[in-house]
Amino acid sequence: FGIDVQKGACIIDYAQPERREIVRGIYDRVIHHGETFETDITIPVKNGQPKVFHLSYKAARNQQRDVVGAFVTARDVTEIRATT
């Protein structure tokens, strides 16, 4: 998407400005409460049609089962959503 991602930067800083608090809340639920969360998000693309991604957030745990981070997967579902 033409974003210059910096190593060590907070991922929330790369969220769309209008979604930052929503994303912060999702990470809070996943990291502090061990919840799993899924959602679809539409991302505008310069000079093109918006893309739709299905995002899945899951707690990353160590061997003691403590939450130490989050796994986030994104799947481009633009074509699938266009046909439903």
N, CA, C and O atoms as CSV, one atom per row, in Angstrom:
chain,resi,resn,atom,element,x,y,z
A,1,PHE,N,N,0.806,-1.198,0.000
A,1,PHE,CA,C,0.000,0.000,0.000
A,1,PHE,C,C,0.851,1.265,0.000
A,1,PHE,O,O,0.323,2.361,0.186
A,2,GLY,N,N,2.137,1.131,-0.203
A,2,GLY,CA,C,3.017,2.290,-0.257
A,2,GLY,C,C,3.333,2.890,1.098
A,2,GLY,O,O,3.723,4.055,1.183
A,3,ILE,N,N,3.170,2.108,2.166
A,3,ILE,CA,C,3.453,2.600,3.513
A,3,ILE,C,C,4.874,2.208,3.890
A,3,ILE,O,O,5.266,1.051,3.740
A,4,ASP,N,N,5.637,3.168,4.376
A,4,ASP,CA,C,7.005,2.903,4.823
A,4,ASP,C,C,6.951,2.457,6.281
A,4,ASP,O,O,6.893,3.290,7.185
A,5,VAL,N,N,6.970,1.149,6.511
A,5,VAL,CA,C,6.860,0.597,7.854
A,5,VAL,C,C,8.237,0.572,8.505
A,5,VAL,O,O,9.206,0.088,7.919
A,6,GLN,N,N,8.311,1.099,9.719
A,6,GLN,CA,C,9.564,1.173,10.447
A,6,GLN,C,C,9.665,0.049,11.475
A,6,GLN,O,O,8.720,-0.189,12.227
A,7,LYS,N,N,10.785,-0.632,11.512
A,7,LYS,CA,C,11.005,-1.687,12.490
A,7,LYS,C,C,10.894,-1.110,13.901
A,7,LYS,O,O,11.469,-0.064,14.205
A,8,GLY,N,N,10.142,-1.813,14.761
A,8,GLY,CA,C,9.984,-1.395,16.145
A,8,GLY,C,C,8.862,-0.400,16.377
A,8,GLY,O,O,8.559,-0.070,17.524
A,9,ALA,N,N,8.235,0.088,15.300
A,9,ALA,CA,C,7.137,1.047,15.451
A,9,ALA,C,C,5.879,0.329,15.933
A,9,ALA,O,O,5.728,-0.876,15.728
A,10,CYS,N,N,4.997,1.057,16.560
A,10,CYS,CA,C,3.728,0.510,17.040
A,10,CYS,C,C,2.799,0.288,15.848
A,10,CYS,O,O,2.558,1.208,15.067
A,11,ILE,N,N,2.282,-0.920,15.708
A,11,ILE,CA,C,1.413,-1.268,14.583
A,11,ILE,C,C,0.159,-0.393,14.550
A,11,ILE,O,O,-0.387,-0.128,13.479
A,12,ILE,N,N,-0.291,0.051,15.709
A,12,ILE,CA,C,-1.496,0.882,15.766
A,12,ILE,C,C,-1.289,2.197,15.026
A,12,ILE,O,O,-2.243,2.765,14.494
A,13,ASP,N,N,-0.059,2.684,14.988
A,13,ASP,CA,C,0.230,3.933,14.285
A,13,ASP,C,C,-0.018,3.822,12.785
A,13,ASP,O,O,-0.149,4.842,12.108
A,14,TYR,N,N,-0.085,2.608,12.256
A,14,TYR,CA,C,-0.303,2.405,10.826
A,14,TYR,C,C,-1.777,2.184,10.486
A,14,TYR,O,O,-2.136,2.092,9.312
A,15,ALA,N,N,-2.625,2.099,11.499
A,15,ALA,CA,C,-4.061,1.944,11.258
A,15,ALA,C,C,-4.616,3.237,10.679
A,15,ALA,O,O,-4.063,4.317,10.889
A,16,GLN,N,N,-5.720,3.109,9.946
A,16,GLN,CA,C,-6.398,4.297,9.449
A,16,GLN,C,C,-6.756,5.165,10.654
A,16,GLN,O,O,-7.223,4.643,11.667
A,17,PRO,N,N,-6.548,6.467,10.566
A,17,PRO,CA,C,-6.785,7.350,11.720
A,17,PRO,C,C,-8.149,7.139,12.386
A,17,PRO,O,O,-8.251,7.156,13.613
A,18,GLU,N,N,-9.185,6.942,11.584
A,18,GLU,CA,C,-10.520,6.771,12.154
A,18,GLU,C,C,-10.716,5.406,12.818
A,18,GLU,O,O,-11.728,5.187,13.485
A,19,ARG,N,N,-9.769,4.494,12.647
A,19,ARG,CA,C,-9.869,3.156,13.239
A,19,ARG,C,C,-8.881,2.914,14.376
A,19,ARG,O,O,-8.897,1.838,14.974
A,20,ARG,N,N,-8.033,3.871,14.686
A,20,ARG,CA,C,-6.972,3.633,15.680
A,20,ARG,C,C,-7.510,3.209,17.036
A,20,ARG,O,O,-6.971,2.282,17.641
A,21,GLU,N,N,-8.544,3.851,17.525
A,21,GLU,CA,C,-9.086,3.479,18.838
A,21,GLU,C,C,-9.740,2.107,18.791
A,21,GLU,O,O,-9.676,1.357,19.765
A,22,ILE,N,N,-10.365,1.772,17.673
A,22,ILE,CA,C,-10.958,0.442,17.508
A,22,ILE,C,C,-9.863,-0.619,17.546
A,22,ILE,O,O,-9.993,-1.631,18.235
A,23,VAL,N,N,-8.785,-0.382,16.800
A,23,VAL,CA,C,-7.665,-1.332,16.759
A,23,VAL,C,C,-7.020,-1.450,18.139
A,23,VAL,O,O,-6.674,-2.551,18.568
A,24,ARG,N,N,-6.857,-0.338,18.827
A,24,ARG,CA,C,-6.291,-0.356,20.179
A,24,ARG,C,C,-7.159,-1.234,21.091
A,24,ARG,O,O,-6.632,-2.002,21.896
A,25,GLY,N,N,-8.470,-1.121,20.967
A,25,GLY,CA,C,-9.385,-1.941,21.757
A,25,GLY,C,C,-9.278,-3.420,21.423
A,25,GLY,O,O,-9.351,-4.269,22.311
A,26,ILE,N,N,-9.106,-3.728,20.136
A,26,ILE,CA,C,-8.948,-5.125,19.724
A,26,ILE,C,C,-7.678,-5.709,20.336
A,26,ILE,O,O,-7.709,-6.799,20.906
A,27,TYR,N,N,-6.566,-4.991,20.222
A,27,TYR,CA,C,-5.316,-5.487,20.799
A,27,TYR,C,C,-5.428,-5.641,22.314
A,27,TYR,O,O,-4.856,-6.570,22.884
A,28,ASP,N,N,-6.156,-4.741,22.968
A,28,ASP,CA,C,-6.354,-4.861,24.412
A,28,ASP,C,C,-7.088,-6.157,24.736
A,28,ASP,O,O,-6.700,-6.878,25.656
A,29,ARG,N,N,-8.136,-6.455,23.991
A,29,ARG,CA,C,-8.902,-7.682,24.228
A,29,ARG,C,C,-8.049,-8.928,23.997
A,29,ARG,O,O,-8.143,-9.902,24.744
A,30,VAL,N,N,-7.224,-8.887,22.962
A,30,VAL,CA,C,-6.402,-10.051,22.620
A,30,VAL,C,C,-5.239,-10.213,23.596
A,30,VAL,O,O,-5.027,-11.303,24.127
A,31,ILE,N,N,-4.494,-9.154,23.835
A,31,ILE,CA,C,-3.276,-9.254,24.643
A,31,ILE,C,C,-3.575,-9.315,26.143
A,31,ILE,O,O,-2.933,-10.077,26.866
A,32,HIS,N,N,-4.528,-8.531,26.614
A,32,HIS,CA,C,-4.788,-8.507,28.056
A,32,HIS,C,C,-5.836,-9.513,28.518
A,32,HIS,O,O,-5.904,-9.841,29.703
A,33,HIS,N,N,-6.647,-10.001,27.595
A,33,HIS,CA,C,-7.717,-10.917,27.981
A,33,HIS,C,C,-7.653,-12.252,27.246
A,33,HIS,O,O,-8.459,-13.143,27.510
A,34,GLY,N,N,-6.702,-12.397,26.326
A,34,GLY,CA,C,-6.517,-13.665,25.618
A,34,GLY,C,C,-7.625,-14.013,24.643
A,34,GLY,O,O,-7.762,-15.171,24.247
A,35,GLU,N,N,-8.416,-13.029,24.252
A,35,GLU,CA,C,-9.530,-13.276,23.344
A,35,GLU,C,C,-9.053,-13.436,21.904
A,35,GLU,O,O,-7.949,-13.020,21.551
A,36,THR,N,N,-9.898,-14.041,21.084
A,36,THR,CA,C,-9.710,-14.124,19.637
A,36,THR,C,C,-10.727,-13.177,19.017
A,36,THR,O,O,-11.858,-13.073,19.493
A,37,PHE,N,N,-10.326,-12.487,17.957
A,37,PHE,CA,C,-11.212,-11.508,17.346
A,37,PHE,C,C,-11.044,-11.563,15.841
A,37,PHE,O,O,-9.922,-11.666,15.344
A,38,GLU,N,N,-12.151,-11.496,15.107
A,38,GLU,CA,C,-12.111,-11.473,13.641
A,38,GLU,C,C,-12.989,-10.345,13.132
A,38,GLU,O,O,-14.036,-10.046,13.708
A,39,THR,N,N,-12.550,-9.722,12.045
A,39,THR,CA,C,-13.311,-8.633,11.447
A,39,THR,C,C,-12.899,-8.456,9.990
A,39,THR,O,O,-11.833,-8.916,9.579
A,40,ASP,N,N,-13.735,-7.798,9.224
A,40,ASP,CA,C,-13.389,-7.389,7.868
A,40,ASP,C,C,-13.140,-5.893,7.885
A,40,ASP,O,O,-13.782,-5.155,8.633
A,41,ILE,N,N,-12.214,-5.454,7.068
A,41,ILE,CA,C,-11.893,-4.031,6.967
A,41,ILE,C,C,-11.689,-3.676,5.498
A,41,ILE,O,O,-11.082,-4.433,4.739
A,42,THR,N,N,-12.199,-2.528,5.118
A,42,THR,CA,C,-12.013,-2.023,3.762
A,42,THR,C,C,-10.917,-0.975,3.800
A,42,THR,O,O,-10.958,-0.044,4.604
A,43,ILE,N,N,-9.935,-1.136,2.921
A,43,ILE,CA,C,-8.796,-0.216,2.883
A,43,ILE,C,C,-8.771,0.472,1.524
A,43,ILE,O,O,-8.724,-0.191,0.488
A,44,PRO,N,N,-8.801,1.806,1.528
A,44,PRO,CA,C,-8.734,2.528,0.255
A,44,PRO,C,C,-7.363,2.346,-0.396
A,44,PRO,O,O,-6.338,2.276,0.282
A,45,VAL,N,N,-7.372,2.271,-1.706
A,45,VAL,CA,C,-6.137,2.105,-2.468
A,45,VAL,C,C,-6.053,3.254,-3.468
A,45,VAL,O,O,-7.007,3.530,-4.195
A,46,LYS,N,N,-4.895,3.920,-3.494
A,46,LYS,CA,C,-4.715,5.019,-4.443
A,46,LYS,C,C,-4.912,4.502,-5.862
A,46,LYS,O,O,-4.386,3.453,-6.234
A,47,ASN,N,N,-5.680,5.257,-6.650
A,47,ASN,CA,C,-5.901,4.949,-8.061
A,47,ASN,C,C,-6.456,3.547,-8.293
A,47,ASN,O,O,-6.109,2.900,-9.281
A,48,GLY,N,N,-7.303,3.080,-7.402
A,48,GLY,CA,C,-7.870,1.757,-7.603
A,48,GLY,C,C,-9.063,1.515,-6.705
A,48,GLY,O,O,-9.442,2.364,-5.898
A,49,GLN,N,N,-9.641,0.349,-6.862
A,49,GLN,CA,C,-10.776,-0.039,-6.039
A,49,GLN,C,C,-10.301,-0.359,-4.628
A,49,GLN,O,O,-9.199,-0.879,-4.453
A,50,PRO,N,N,-11.109,-0.057,-3.624
A,50,PRO,CA,C,-10.745,-0.426,-2.252
A,50,PRO,C,C,-10.572,-1.931,-2.123
A,50,PRO,O,O,-11.207,-2.699,-2.846
A,51,LYS,N,N,-9.722,-2.347,-1.214
A,51,LYS,CA,C,-9.484,-3.759,-0.926
A,51,LYS,C,C,-10.197,-4.118,0.372
A,51,LYS,O,O,-10.270,-3.307,1.296
A,52,VAL,N,N,-10.718,-5.334,0.432
A,52,VAL,CA,C,-11.366,-5.827,1.643
A,52,VAL,C,C,-10.499,-6.946,2.201
A,52,VAL,O,O,-10.146,-7.886,1.488
A,53,PHE,N,N,-10.160,-6.840,3.477
A,53,PHE,CA,C,-9.344,-7.854,4.138
A,53,PHE,C,C,-10.099,-8.438,5.321
A,53,PHE,O,O,-10.787,-7.726,6.053
A,54,HIS,N,N,-9.958,-9.745,5.494
A,54,HIS,CA,C,-10.472,-10.409,6.688
A,54,HIS,C,C,-9.295,-10.505,7.648
A,54,HIS,O,O,-8.273,-11.112,7.325
A,55,LEU,N,N,-9.440,-9.901,8.839
A,55,LEU,CA,C,-8.372,-9.896,9.834
A,55,LEU,C,C,-8.729,-10.835,10.973
A,55,LEU,O,O,-9.867,-10.873,11.440
A,56,SER,N,N,-7.736,-11.585,11.405
A,56,SER,CA,C,-7.905,-12.489,12.537
A,56,SER,C,C,-6.813,-12.185,13.549
A,56,SER,O,O,-5.629,-12.173,13.214
A,57,TYR,N,N,-7.221,-11.939,14.794
A,57,TYR,CA,C,-6.301,-11.630,15.886
A,57,TYR,C,C,-6.380,-12.766,16.904
A,57,TYR,O,O,-7.467,-13.118,17.361
A,58,LYS,N,N,-5.233,-13.335,17.257
A,58,LYS,CA,C,-5.199,-14.412,18.249
A,58,LYS,C,C,-4.033,-14.173,19.201
A,58,LYS,O,O,-2.988,-13.652,18.811
A,59,ALA,N,N,-4.231,-14.560,20.447
A,59,ALA,CA,C,-3.192,-14.388,21.455
A,59,ALA,C,C,-2.006,-15.307,21.165
A,59,ALA,O,O,-2.186,-16.480,20.838
A,60,ALA,N,N,-0.796,-14.766,21.287
A,60,ALA,CA,C,0.439,-15.563,21.199
A,60,ALA,C,C,0.851,-15.869,22.627
A,60,ALA,O,O,0.959,-14.966,23.456
A,61,ARG,N,N,1.079,-17.130,22.910
A,61,ARG,CA,C,1.371,-17.548,24.281
A,61,ARG,C,C,2.733,-18.225,24.373
A,61,ARG,O,O,3.199,-18.851,23.421
A,62,ASN,N,N,3.361,-18.087,25.541
A,62,ASN,CA,C,4.623,-18.781,25.780
A,62,ASN,C,C,4.326,-20.186,26.324
A,62,ASN,O,O,3.165,-20.592,26.383
A,63,GLN,N,N,5.361,-20.924,26.717
A,63,GLN,CA,C,5.176,-22.291,27.196
A,63,GLN,C,C,4.376,-22.353,28.497
A,63,GLN,O,O,3.789,-23.388,28.814
A,64,GLN,N,N,4.348,-21.261,29.244
A,64,GLN,CA,C,3.579,-21.216,30.485
A,64,GLN,C,C,2.130,-20.783,30.226
A,64,GLN,O,O,1.342,-20.649,31.162
A,65,ARG,N,N,1.788,-20.567,28.956
A,65,ARG,CA,C,0.454,-20.162,28.518
A,65,ARG,C,C,0.136,-18.691,28.819
A,65,ARG,O,O,-1.017,-18.269,28.738
A,66,ASP,N,N,1.183,-17.909,29.171
A,66,ASP,CA,C,0.999,-16.476,29.358
A,66,ASP,C,C,0.907,-15.811,27.985
A,66,ASP,O,O,1.615,-16.205,27.057
A,67,VAL,N,N,0.052,-14.818,27.852
A,67,VAL,CA,C,-0.042,-14.077,26.596
A,67,VAL,C,C,1.169,-13.155,26.489
A,67,VAL,O,O,1.420,-12.339,27.376
A,68,VAL,N,N,1.921,-13.293,25.387
A,68,VAL,CA,C,3.132,-12.499,25.192
A,68,VAL,C,C,3.059,-11.617,23.939
A,68,VAL,O,O,4.007,-10.897,23.625
A,69,GLY,N,N,1.948,-11.678,23.243
A,69,GLY,CA,C,1.801,-10.884,22.033
A,69,GLY,C,C,0.557,-11.296,21.293
A,69,GLY,O,O,-0.346,-11.906,21.865
A,70,ALA,N,N,0.507,-10.960,20.010
A,70,ALA,CA,C,-0.659,-11.290,19.196
A,70,ALA,C,C,-0.217,-11.747,17.820
A,70,ALA,O,O,0.717,-11.200,17.233
A,71,PHE,N,N,-0.908,-12.762,17.316
A,71,PHE,CA,C,-0.761,-13.174,15.924
A,71,PHE,C,C,-1.876,-12.466,15.162
A,71,PHE,O,O,-3.039,-12.521,15.560
A,72,VAL,N,N,-1.520,-11.810,14.079
A,72,VAL,CA,C,-2.525,-11.152,13.257
A,72,VAL,C,C,-2.343,-11.650,11.832
A,72,VAL,O,O,-1.255,-11.569,11.262
A,73,THR,N,N,-3.425,-12.164,11.272
A,73,THR,CA,C,-3.375,-12.594,9.876
A,73,THR,C,C,-4.384,-11.770,9.085
A,73,THR,O,O,-5.461,-11.436,9.578
A,74,ALA,N,N,-4.018,-11.456,7.869
A,74,ALA,CA,C,-4.892,-10.690,6.986
A,74,ALA,C,C,-5.016,-11.451,5.670
A,74,ALA,O,O,-4.021,-11.866,5.077
A,75,ARG,N,N,-6.254,-11.624,5.230
A,75,ARG,CA,C,-6.501,-12.329,3.976
A,75,ARG,C,C,-7.307,-11.408,3.074
A,75,ARG,O,O,-8.349,-10.889,3.476
A,76,ASP,N,N,-6.822,-11.206,1.852
A,76,ASP,CA,C,-7.520,-10.364,0.885
A,76,ASP,C,C,-8.770,-11.115,0.428
A,76,ASP,O,O,-8.674,-12.151,-0.230
A,77,VAL,N,N,-9.939,-10.587,0.782
A,77,VAL,CA,C,-11.204,-11.222,0.421
A,77,VAL,C,C,-12.006,-10.319,-0.515
A,77,VAL,O,O,-13.225,-10.462,-0.620
A,78,THR,N,N,-11.344,-9.409,-1.182
A,78,THR,CA,C,-12.022,-8.445,-2.053
A,78,THR,C,C,-12.890,-9.144,-3.073
A,78,THR,O,O,-14.061,-8.798,-3.223
A,79,GLU,N,N,-12.351,-10.111,-3.772
A,79,GLU,CA,C,-13.129,-10.806,-4.819
A,79,GLU,C,C,-14.263,-11.618,-4.231
A,79,GLU,O,O,-15.347,-11.675,-4.812
A,80,ILE,N,N,-14.038,-12.243,-3.094
A,80,ILE,CA,C,-15.082,-13.047,-2.455
A,80,ILE,C,C,-16.235,-12.157,-2.015
A,80,ILE,O,O,-17.398,-12.497,-2.234
A,81,ARG,N,N,-15.924,-11.019,-1.397
A,81,ARG,CA,C,-16.975,-10.115,-0.912
A,81,ARG,C,C,-17.732,-9.469,-2.063
A,81,ARG,O,O,-18.903,-9.124,-1.904
A,82,ALA,N,N,-17.097,-9.298,-3.214
A,82,ALA,CA,C,-17.756,-8.693,-4.369
A,82,ALA,C,C,-18.824,-9.608,-4.941
A,82,ALA,O,O,-19.745,-9.136,-5.609
A,83,THR,N,N,-18.719,-10.904,-4.694
A,83,THR,CA,C,-19.690,-11.852,-5.249
A,83,THR,C,C,-20.770,-12.236,-4.261
A,83,THR,O,O,-21.684,-12.986,-4.604
A,84,THR,N,N,-20.678,-11.724,-3.015
A,84,THR,CA,C,-21.700,-12.091,-2.021
A,84,THR,C,C,-22.640,-10.949,-1.744
A,84,THR,O,O,-23.557,-11.086,-0.935
